[in-house]
Amino acid sequence: MRSLRFDGRVAVVTGGGTGIGAEHARLLASRGAAVVVNDLDGNAAEAVVASIIAAGGTATAVASDIALEAGAAAPVDTARREFGRIDIVVNNAGILRSSPFGDLDVEQWDRMIAVNLRGTFLVTHAAWPLLAAQGYGRVVSTTSNSGLLGVKGSSAYASAKAGVWGLTRSLSLEGAELGIHVNAIGPMAYTAMSAASKIAPKSWQTGEGDDWSRRLDVARVSPVVAWLAHEDCTLNGQVLSAVGGRVARFAMRVTDGFDDENLTPEVIRDHEADLLDPDDVGTEFRAAFEEGQAVHRRLLD
């Protein structure tokens, strides 16, 4: 069986100084990629780079805040300057600050959006012209089941991560004709960030861990990123759930529902059970216009 290699490829990994991002960087480097490890903490990024080089890989570190335009451009510029190109963008950088909605202040909301969503946009936006010019690229962003399914007490984080879903879907449509595939992962892993969550078990918060945390090793997430980042992968616009060795696909579907030309609030009330029918698996559309076309055919044809 042929191993998947990244020889000659150049990757940028944001938030690569610790946790999942560090594992992404090490795995890509171990398979031949030259990796730009970006992190707000320069010492952490340098430590990961040192471990990559010690293992025989190629990497360089960039300390910057990807929530700022110049900070987001820095790792991309470094990839081009040091390695002559960029092929892979792994948008991993993120922060989590849990708070009940009533206690959430605007500053906390803005920072959550800035790092988790704006940062993903800025880094990808900086790399996009380079990827388009060479007719090839792989972008792997990081969303969360918090944003796709909802979670109590983390509305800002969830909103940002839900935004990453929308960004991923839209960019996959634009990138398809340019040779750029854009996908995302929804990981669950035992990291310092997950341990700090207010819904984390006490054993996580103390650092002791448990059987579940040991199963949620970051090493069981990074192979999913490596696959999505590889030239052999044809997936585009997908979000894969990566949890403890289980890989699945998130899918948004529109149920069959009902239609009534004389729609009133009462009609909707009387058909609510139809809308919530668990046996109605509905349709998965690849893009927004497909739903419009489907409804047009249903109502007018």
C-alpha positions, 0 to 999 in steps of 0.5 A, spaced: 500 500 500 502 506 497 504 511 503 501 518 503 507 523 502 507 530 502 514 531 499 515 538 495 509 540 499 509 546 503 504 547 509 502 553 514 499 550 520 496 556 525 495 554 532 501 549 531 505 551 538 500 546 542 495 541 542 492 538 536 495 544 531 502 541 534 500 534 532 498 536 525 505 540 524 509 534 526 505 529 522 505 533 515 512 534 516 514 527 518 511 525 511 515 530 507 512 537 508 515 543 509 511 546 515 510 553 517 508 553 524 504 559 527 502 560 534 501 567 538 506 563 543 513 564 539 516 559 544 511 554 543 512 554 536 519 554 536 519 548 540 515 544 535 519 546 530 525 544 534 522 537 535 520 536 527 527 538 525 530 533 530 526 528 527 529 529 520 523 534 518 523 541 515 519 547 519 520 554 521 516 558 526 512 564 526 509 568 532 503 572 530 496 574 532 492 571 526 486 575 528 490 581 525 491 582 518 498 583 518 499 577 523 495 572 518 499 574 512 505 573 516 506 565 516 503 565 508 509 570 507 514 566 510 512 560 506 513 563 500 519 567 502 523 560 505 520 555 501 518 558 495 510 556 495 504 554 499 500 548 498 496 547 504 493 551 509 491 548 516 486 553 520 487 550 527 488 556 531 482 557 536 480 560 543 475 558 548 472 562 553 465 559 556 460 564 559 452 564 560 449 568 554 447 573 560 454 574 562 457 575 555 460 581 554 462 584 547 469 584 548 469 577 549 464 576 543 469 580 539 475 576 541 472 569 540 469 571 533 476 575 531 480 568 533 476 563 531 472 566 525 476 572 522 483 569 523 480 563 519 478 568 513 484 572 514 489 566 513 485 563 507 485 570 504 492 571 504 494 564 501 488 564 496 491 568 490 497 564 491 493 557 491 489 560 485 495 562 481 498 555 481 492 552 480 492 547 486 491 548 494 488 544 500 485 548 505 483 545 512 479 549 517 477 547 524 469 548 526 466 544 532 460 540 534 459 546 538 457 550 532 454 545 528 449 542 534 449 547 539 452 547 546 450 551 553 454 556 555 459 557 549 454 562 544 460 566 542 465 560 540 459 556 537 457 562 533 464 563 530 465 555 529 458 555 525 461 561 521 467 556 519 462 551 516 459 557 512 465 559 510 468 552 508 462 551 504 462 557 500 469 557 499 469 550 496 464 552 491 469 558 489 475 554 489 473 548 485 474 551 479 481 554 481 483 547 483 483 549 491 479 544 495 476 547 502 474 542 507 474 542 515 474 538 521 470 538 527 475 534 532 474 532 539 480 531 543 483 532 550 487 538 550 488 544 555 483 548 551 478 542 552 480 541 559 478 548 561 471 548 558 466 549 563 462 542 561 469 538 562 469 533 567 473 535 573 478 530 572 480 533 565 480 540 569 485 538 574 489 535 569 488 528 572 484 525 566 480 519 565 479 513 560 475 517 555 480 523 555 486 518 554 482 515 548 481 522 545 488 523 543 490 528 538 494 523 534 487 520 532 485 527 529 491 529 525 490 523 520 484 526 518 487 533 517 493 529 513 488 526 508 484 532 507 490 536 505 493 530 501 493 531 493 489 524 492 483 527 496 477 529 492 473 531 498 470 538 497 466 542 502 465 537 507 466 537 514 469 530 518 468 529 525 474 526 528 473 523 535 478 518 538 479 514 532 472 514 529 471 518 523 464 521 520 461 526 516 457 532 518 451 533 513 446 538 513 439 536 510 432 539 508 426 535 510 421 534 505 416 539 509 409 541 506 407 546 502 400 550 502 399 556 497 394 559 502 399 559 508 397 561 515 400 561 522 395 556 523 397 551 517 404 551 520 401 549 527 397 544 524 403 541 520 408 542 525 409 534 526 410 533 519 416 538 520 419 534 526 418 527 523 424 523 525 423 519 519 423 524 514 431 524 512 430 530 507 435 532 502 442 534 502 444 540 497 451 541 495 449 549 494 444 554 496 442 554 489 440 547 489 435 548 494 432 554 490 431 549 484 428 543 487 423 548 490 422 551 484 420 544 480 416 542 486 411 548 486 411 550 479 413 544 474 
